Amino acid sequence: MTTIAITGGTGFVGTRLIELALKAGHQVRALTRRNQPARENVTWIRGDLSTTDALTELSAGADAVIHVAGVVNAPDRAGFATGNIDGTRNMLDAAKRAGVRRFVHVSSLAAREPQLSTYGWSKAEGDVLVQASGLDWTIVRPPAIYGPGDLEMLELFQLAKRGIALLPPGGRLSLIEVSDLGRLLLALATTSDCRQILDPDDGREGGWSHRDFALAIGAAVGKRVAAFALPRPMLKAGAYLDRLVRGRQAKLTPDRVDYFCHEDWVSDSSRRPPADLWRPSVHTPIGLADTALWYRQQGLL
C-alpha cells in the first residue's frame, strides 16, 4: 500500500485524483484550507502552500507527493508568483524535510510559452524549481482539462446550449479528461526514475481546432452551434468588462486573452508518457457528454 501526499485535493483535479487513489488501494494525505468530512483512508491536513508546518505534516510518512495545487487566475503578477512559484518551493522543501523522494508536479502547457502570460511564466518558474530540486521528479504539463466536476468550461457548455460558440481568432488545442489525468498522476507516483516533462492528451493527433471543439461541445449538449471567431481587441475589451462586472471572480482576464489567442496549444507528441505506463482511455466526445450530464445533474445546464 502506497501513501500519497496530495496538494489541491479539494479542487477539480485533486478531488478526482483522491477518488482514484482510494479505489486503487492507496492511503491519502491531503492538504485543505477548510475542515473536511472524515473519510476512510484519507488524512486531512489543515493549511495551505504558505503553511510550513502543515506542508511538513502533509509529507510525513508519504511515499510520494503529487503537487496539484496552484493558482490559475490572479489579479496581478504577485498572486501568480505566490501560488505557483513560492508554493512549489515550499512544497519541495517540505518533501525534502520529510524524506520524500518521489515528486510529481502538475504544471501546465502554458509553461511552454512563458512570455505569453503571467500564469505561464509562473508555472515555468515552478518547473525550474522542481528540476533543480534533486528529488526524483516528473513534471506533467496537461493541456485543457475537462470532465465532470469542472466549472472552468461551464460557460462554454451554457453558450452551446443556446446554440452559440465564441472562439479565439484561430489556432488549435489539445484536451485531456480529468480521470485520464488522474490515472497518469497515480501511475507516476508509484514509479521512479522518470525525470521528464510529459505532455499527456486525449490521443488525438494534431489536437482540435477551436471550431471542432466547439462543435463537439454542441454535440454533447444536443445542439447544433454557430461558431464565431472573435478578434483579439474584442476579447481584450470583453476581459476588461468581465473584470468590471465580476471583479476577482472574472473568468476572462487580459492575461487569459493573451493565452487563448496563441495559435498552438497542442501537446508535444514527442513528450507523451511512455505507452507501457499510461494511455488515454476516455474518448473525448464521450467525456464531453458525461460532463454535460454532470452539469445537468447539478442544475447548471
C-alpha positions in Angstrom: 0.0 0.0 0.0 1.4 3.4 -1.0 0.8 6.6 1.0 0.5 9.6 -1.3 0.5 13.3 -0.2 -1.7 15.5 -2.4 -2.0 19.2 -2.6 -5.1 20.7 -4.2 -7.1 17.8 -3.0 -10.3 19.7 -2.8 -10.1 21.2 -6.3 -11.4 19.8 -9.6 -8.3 17.6 -10.4 -7.5 16.8 -6.8 -11.0 15.6 -5.9 -11.0 13.1 -8.8 -7.4 12.1 -8.0 -8.3 11.2 -4.4 -11.2 9.1 -5.6 -8.9 7.2 -8.0 -6.2 6.8 -5.3 -8.6 5.3 -2.8 -10.1 3.0 -5.5 -6.5 1.8 -6.2 -6.0 1.0 -2.5 -3.7 3.9 -1.6 -3.6 5.9 1.6 -4.0 9.6 1.1 -2.8 12.6 3.0 -4.4 15.8 1.6 -4.0 19.5 2.2 -7.1 21.5 2.8 -7.8 25.1 3.8 -11.2 24.2 5.5 -12.5 21.4 7.6 -13.5 18.3 5.6 -15.8 15.4 6.4 -13.9 12.4 7.8 -13.2 9.8 5.1 -11.7 6.4 5.4 -8.0 6.2 4.3 -7.8 10.0 3.9 -5.9 12.1 6.4 -6.8 15.8 6.0 -4.1 18.3 6.9 -5.3 21.9 7.6 -3.2 24.6 5.9 -2.1 26.0 2.6 1.0 26.3 0.5 2.4 29.0 2.7 2.0 27.0 6.0 5.4 25.4 6.5 4.3 23.1 9.4 1.2 21.9 7.6 3.3 21.0 4.5 5.8 19.1 6.6 2.9 17.2 8.3 1.4 16.5 4.9 4.6 14.9 3.7 5.3 12.9 6.8 5.2 9.2 6.1 4.4 9.7 2.4 5.9 7.6 -0.3 5.3 10.3 -2.9 4.0 13.8 -3.3 1.6 14.8 -6.1 1.6 18.6 -6.2 -1.6 19.7 -7.9 -2.4 23.0 -6.1 -1.7 26.2 -7.9 -3.2 29.5 -9.0 -4.9 29.6 -12.4 -6.3 33.1 -12.0 -4.9 36.1 -10.0 -5.4 39.9 -10.2 -1.7 40.5 -10.5 1.8 39.0 -11.0 2.4 38.7 -7.3 -0.7 36.5 -6.9 0.6 34.1 -9.5 4.1 34.1 -8.1 2.9 33.4 -4.6 0.8 30.4 -5.6 2.8 28.9 -8.4 6.4 29.7 -7.5 6.6 30.2 -3.7 4.0 27.5 -3.2 6.0 25.0 -5.3 9.2 25.9 -3.5 7.6 25.4 -0.1 6.2 22.0 -1.1 9.6 20.9 -2.4 11.2 22.0 0.8 8.6 20.1 2.9 9.1 16.9 0.9 12.9 17.1 1.5 12.4 17.6 5.2 10.1 14.6 5.4 12.5 12.5 3.3 10.1 12.0 0.4 12.0 11.4 -2.8 9.2 11.0 -5.4 7.7 14.3 -6.5 5.1 14.5 -9.3 4.4 18.1 -10.3 1.3 19.3 -12.1 2.3 22.2 -14.3 0.6 23.4 -17.4 1.1 23.5 -21.2 1.1 27.3 -20.7 4.6 26.9 -19.2 5.9 26.1 -22.7 5.3 29.7 -23.7 6.1 31.7 -20.5 6.3 35.0 -22.4 2.6 34.9 -23.3 1.0 35.1 -19.9 1.9 35.7 -16.3 0.3 32.4 -15.5 2.5 30.6 -18.0 5.6 32.4 -16.6 4.8 31.4 -13.0 4.2 27.8 -14.0 7.5 27.7 -15.9 9.4 29.2 -12.9 7.8 26.5 -10.7 9.0 23.8 -13.2 12.6 25.2 -12.9 12.5 24.7 -9.2 11.3 21.1 -9.5 14.0 20.3 -12.0 16.7 21.7 -9.7 15.3 20.1 -6.5 17.4 17.0 -6.5 14.3 14.9 -6.0 13.0 12.1 -8.2 10.7 14.3 -10.1 8.3 14.2 -13.0 6.6 17.3 -14.4 3.2 16.9 -16.1 2.0 19.7 -18.4 -1.6 19.0 -19.1 -3.5 20.8 -21.9 -7.1 21.9 -21.3 -8.6 19.7 -18.6 -12.3 18.9 -18.7 -14.7 16.4 -17.1 -17.5 16.0 -14.5 -16.8 18.5 -11.7 -15.2 21.1 -13.8 -16.6 24.7 -13.6 -14.0 26.4 -15.8 -15.7 25.2 -19.0 -19.2 25.5 -17.8 -19.9 28.8 -19.7 -18.8 27.1 -22.9 -21.4 24.4 -22.4 -24.1 27.0 -21.4 -23.4 29.0 -24.6 -23.5 25.8 -26.7 -26.9 25.0 -25.2 -28.0 28.4 -26.6 -26.6 27.4 -30.0 -23.6 29.7 -29.8 -19.8 29.3 -29.6 -17.4 32.2 -29.2 -13.9 31.3 -30.3 -10.4 32.8 -30.3 -9.2 34.1 -33.7 -7.6 30.8 -34.7 -5.3 28.0 -33.6 -5.5 24.5 -32.1 -5.5 22.9 -28.7 -5.3 19.5 -27.0 -7.6 18.1 -24.3 -7.5 15.6 -21.5 -10.3 14.2 -19.4 -9.8 14.6 -15.6 -9.9 10.8 -14.9 -7.3 10.2 -17.5 -5.0 12.8 -16.0 -5.6 11.3 -12.5 -4.6 7.8 -13.6 -1.4 9.2 -15.1 -0.5 11.1 -11.9 -1.1 7.9 -9.8 1.0 5.8 -12.2 3.8 8.3 -12.0 3.6 8.5 -8.2 4.2 4.8 -7.9 7.1 4.6 -10.4 10.6 6.1 -10.2 13.4 7.4 -12.4 11.2 9.3 -14.7 12.8 12.7 -14.7 10.9 14.1 -17.7 8.5 16.8 -18.7 5.4 14.9 -20.0 2.6 16.3 -22.3 -0.4 14.0 -22.0 -3.5 14.4 -24.1 -6.5 12.5 -25.4 -4.5 10.9 -28.1 -5.9 13.0 -31.0 -3.1 13.6 -33.4 -2.7 17.3 -34.1 -5.2 18.3 -31.4 -8.5 20.1 -32.0 -9.3 23.3 -33.9 -11.3 25.6 -31.7 -14.2 25.2 -34.1 -14.2 21.4 -33.9 -14.0 21.6 -30.1 -17.0 23.9 -30.1 -19.0 21.6 -32.3 -18.1 18.7 -30.1 -19.4 20.6 -27.1 -22.6 21.3 -29.1 -23.0 17.6 -29.8 -22.6 16.9 -26.1 -25.5 19.2 -25.2 -27.5 18.1 -28.2 -27.3 21.4 -30.1 -26.0 22.5 -33.5 -23.9 25.5 -32.7 -23.0 28.6 -34.7 -19.3 29.3 -34.1 -18.0 32.9 -34.2 -14.3 33.7 -34.0 -13.6 37.0 -32.1 -10.7 39.2 -32.8 -8.1 39.8 -30.1 -9.2 43.5 -29.5 -12.8 42.4 -28.8 -11.6 39.7 -26.4 -9.5 42.2 -24.6 -12.5 44.5 -24.3 -14.5 41.6 -23.0 -11.9 40.8 -20.4 -11.9 44.3 -19.0 -15.7 44.2 -18.9 -15.7 40.9 -17.2 -13.3 42.2 -14.5 -15.5 45.3 -14.1 -18.6 43.2 -13.6 -17.3 40.1 -11.7 -14.1 41.6 -10.1 -11.8 38.9 -8.8 -14.2 36.2 -10.0 -13.8 37.2 -13.6 -13.1 34.2 -15.9 -11.9 36.1 -18.9 -8.9 38.3 -17.9 -6.4 40.2 -20.1 -3.8 37.6 -19.1 -6.0 34.8 -20.3 -6.8 36.5 -23.6 -3.1 36.5 -24.5 -3.0 32.8 -23.7 -6.2 31.9 -25.6 -5.1 33.8 -28.7 -1.9 31.8 -29.1 -2.0 29.6 -32.2 -0.6 26.3 -30.8 -1.7 24.7 -27.6 -1.3 21.2 -29.0 0.6 18.8 -26.8 4.0 17.8 -28.0 3.7 14.2 -29.2 7.4 13.5 -28.5 6.7 14.1 -24.8 3.7 11.8 -24.4 4.0 9.5 -21.4 5.5 6.0 -22.1 2.8 3.8 -23.6 3.7 1.0 -21.1 3.0 3.4 -18.2 -0.2 5.1 -19.4 -2.6 5.6 -22.4 -5.7 7.8 -22.5 -8.8 5.8 -22.2 -11.6 8.4 -22.3 -12.8 9.2 -25.9 -13.4 12.9 -25.9 -16.9 13.0 -27.3 -18.0 10.6 -24.6 -16.1 12.6 -22.0 -17.8 15.8 -23.1 -21.2 14.1 -23.0 -20.5 12.8 -19.4 -19.5 16.4 -18.5 -22.7 17.8 -19.9 -24.7 15.2 -18.0 -23.0 16.2 -14.7 -23.8 19.8 -15.3 -27.5 18.9 -15.8 -27.5 16.8 -12.7 -26.2 19.8 -10.7 -28.8 22.1 -12.2 -26.2 24.1 -14.1 -27.2 23.3 -17.6 
